């Protein structure tokens, strides 16, 4: 009944469009949600849009399945509870509503609740009059349902409160002791010890054996893996790399100067001899302008298809880029050796984009290599050397960043240095890498017990 789709929205006759995830209902597009996603399309990710659409689709499905519940607050409360309990009768195993929901974890249910809450707060602030039930409202039937829900949320100060306080704060002028509060279930607090890290002792085996298929080395995936493991980049960040972002010493071709990963939208465009202004001079601009004018593309963090690569907003060194800090330095030398071999392969293909990583065998050949393709190649490489695949054992692509962070901690670097090497905004972000593992905790306890035993012996 409700379908989530990826669509292009055109605003005028210029041909400029914005890609968003939307919901299509039996009466047409859900326009309140379209407005909301368009308003946030320049600041929020595709994954966020998908989650918001998912939350709204669940709520609409619940409303349709329960048409006789006219008490809006009760509808909200029941919806929240069904997220936790599911919709199947425990005794019969049947679901007369045909929603067929399984119980969700507290974190997933809370995320759905918060996404809906944020939407209704935004809608009320922007449309204080339209949100009220109005027979002359021009929206479709489902637009009216969503607007009514927003109005009821504002009136009751009720629906799925964003703060989840057990009691309303009397000092909060926006709260009311007469209003309702639907609370989310408290999540279990789980420690972050022993973060998943790729085993350092198996890395070179992965590089030299795992990424070799039929005697042919996969230089592209070796290079990406080196950026993750040897320089600590996040899984998505190498997919924003241009060929021109790998700088080699012009006086010594055997020396790698830097690898720079620029901010995908605002980073400086490369000096492209084919990108000229009306006077024939080299154009200057950011990467958004360069991609649009030179290739008809958008930055990969703004795409909504499989070519998309996320951007978390890392701390940039200067000029809107991050440089690779190799640890161990030998990794930088290996990177340059493999880079030359990769360039030999790349010279045989035509490209219609500036990005470094391309398809060699899959269509379109020379097209952008995607994160999904790399993740599958990484999985197969780990399996070739006998590793078990799983986040909990650090053998996913993100496990390499954890290995890099743990290596920095073991190297006794200062927190301020680790912050710079890992491109963190805050010192607190490195906490997951400094938390002791269970083995370290047990060793510390054993050492403490031994010290206590020695102290008692001296007292005797």
WOLIN-V216169 format. One record per pair of residues at least 4 apart in sequence whose C-alpha atoms are under 6 Angstrom apart, sorted by the first residue. I is the first residue (numbers start at 0). J is the second residue. D is the distance in whole Angstrom. If there is no record, write none. Layout:
((I & J & D) (I & J & D))
This chain:
((1 & 23 & 6) (1 & 24 & 5) (2 & 22 & 6) (2 & 23 & 5) (3 & 21 & 6) (3 & 22 & 5) (4 & 20 & 6) (4 & 21 & 5) (5 & 19 & 6) (5 & 20 & 4) (6 & 18 & 6) (6 & 19 & 6) (7 & 16 & 6) (7 & 17 & 6) (7 & 18 & 4) (8 & 16 & 5) (8 & 17 & 5) (9 & 16 & 5) (20 & 48 & 6) (22 & 29 & 6) (23 & 27 & 6) (23 & 28 & 5) (24 & 28 & 6) (29 & 142 & 6) (36 & 40 & 6) (39 & 43 & 6) (51 & 114 & 6) (52 & 56 & 6) (54 & 111 & 5) (64 & 96 & 6) (73 & 77 & 6) (81 & 85 & 5) (82 & 103 & 6) (82 & 108 & 6) (83 & 102 & 5) (83 & 103 & 5) (84 & 102 & 5) (85 & 100 & 5) (85 & 101 & 4) (85 & 102 & 4) (86 & 99 & 6) (86 & 100 & 5) (87 & 92 & 6) (87 & 93 & 5) (87 & 94 & 5) (88 & 92 & 5) (88 & 93 & 5) (103 & 108 & 6) (105 & 109 & 6) (105 & 186 & 6) (112 & 159 & 6) (113 & 161 & 6) (119 & 149 & 5) (122 & 126 & 6) (123 & 127 & 5) (126 & 130 & 6) (130 & 146 & 5) (130 & 147 & 6) (130 & 149 & 6) (130 & 150 & 5) (131 & 150 & 5) (132 & 147 & 6) (138 & 142 & 5) (143 & 147 & 6) (151 & 155 & 6) (152 & 156 & 5) (152 & 157 & 6) (152 & 158 & 5) (155 & 178 & 5) (156 & 178 & 6) (157 & 179 & 5) (157 & 180 & 5) (159 & 181 & 5) (163 & 182 & 5) (192 & 434 & 5) (192 & 435 & 6) (192 & 436 & 5) (193 & 436 & 4) (195 & 391 & 5) (195 & 392 & 5) (195 & 393 & 4) (195 & 398 & 6) (196 & 393 & 4) (196 & 398 & 4) (196 & 401 & 5) (196 & 402 & 5) (197 & 393 & 4) (197 & 394 & 5) (197 & 398 & 5) (197 & 399 & 5) (197 & 402 & 6) (203 & 207 & 6) (204 & 208 & 5) (205 & 209 & 4) (206 & 210 & 6) (206 & 221 & 6) (209 & 380 & 4) (209 & 381 & 6) (209 & 383 & 5) (209 & 384 & 6) (210 & 216 & 6) (210 & 217 & 5) (210 & 380 & 5) (211 & 215 & 5) (211 & 216 & 4) (211 & 217 & 6) (218 & 341 & 6) (224 & 228 & 6) (225 & 229 & 5) (226 & 230 & 5) (227 & 231 & 5) (227 & 232 & 5) (227 & 399 & 6) (227 & 400 & 6) (228 & 399 & 4) (228 & 400 & 6) (228 & 403 & 6) (229 & 325 & 5) (229 & 326 & 6) (229 & 330 & 6) (230 & 323 & 5) (230 & 324 & 5) (230 & 325 & 5) (231 & 400 & 5) (231 & 403 & 5) (234 & 397 & 6) (235 & 308 & 5) (235 & 309 & 6) (240 & 260 & 5) (240 & 354 & 6) (240 & 355 & 6) (241 & 353 & 5) (241 & 354 & 4) (241 & 355 & 5) (242 & 355 & 5) (244 & 258 & 6) (244 & 259 & 5) (245 & 258 & 5) (246 & 256 & 5) (246 & 257 & 5) (247 & 255 & 5) (247 & 256 & 5) (248 & 252 & 6) (248 & 254 & 6) (248 & 256 & 6) (258 & 322 & 6) (258 & 323 & 5) (259 & 321 & 5) (259 & 322 & 4) (260 & 320 & 5) (260 & 321 & 5) (261 & 266 & 5) (261 & 319 & 6) (261 & 320 & 4) (262 & 266 & 5) (262 & 319 & 6) (262 & 320 & 6) (263 & 298 & 6) (264 & 286 & 5) (264 & 287 & 5) (264 & 298 & 6) (265 & 285 & 5) (265 & 286 & 6) (266 & 285 & 5) (266 & 286 & 6) (266 & 319 & 5) (267 & 285 & 5) (267 & 286 & 6) (268 & 284 & 6) (268 & 285 & 5) (268 & 286 & 5) (274 & 282 & 6) (275 & 279 & 5) (275 & 280 & 5) (275 & 281 & 5) (275 & 282 & 5) (276 & 280 & 5) (276 & 282 & 6) (286 & 290 & 6) (289 & 293 & 6) (290 & 294 & 5) (290 & 296 & 5) (290 & 297 & 6) (291 & 295 & 4) (291 & 296 & 5) (299 & 307 & 5) (299 & 308 & 5) (300 & 307 & 6) (300 & 308 & 5) (300 & 309 & 5) (302 & 307 & 5) (303 & 307 & 6) (306 & 369 & 5) (313 & 422 & 6) (314 & 422 & 5) (314 & 423 & 5) (314 & 424 & 5) (315 & 319 & 6) (315 & 320 & 5) (315 & 321 & 5) (316 & 320 & 6) (316 & 321 & 5) (324 & 420 & 6) (325 & 331 & 6) (334 & 338 & 6) (348 & 365 & 6) (349 & 365 & 6) (350 & 365 & 5) (356 & 368 & 5) (357 & 365 & 5) (357 & 366 & 5) (357 & 367 & 5) (357 & 368 & 5) (358 & 364 & 5) (358 & 365 & 5) (358 & 366 & 6) (358 & 368 & 5) (359 & 364 & 5) (373 & 377 & 6) (381 & 386 & 5) (382 & 386 & 5) (388 & 394 & 5) (389 & 394 & 6) (390 & 395 & 6) (393 & 398 & 4) (394 & 398 & 6) (404 & 432 & 6) (405 & 432 & 5) (417 & 421 & 6) (418 & 422 & 6) (418 & 423 & 5) (418 & 426 & 6) (435 & 439 & 6))
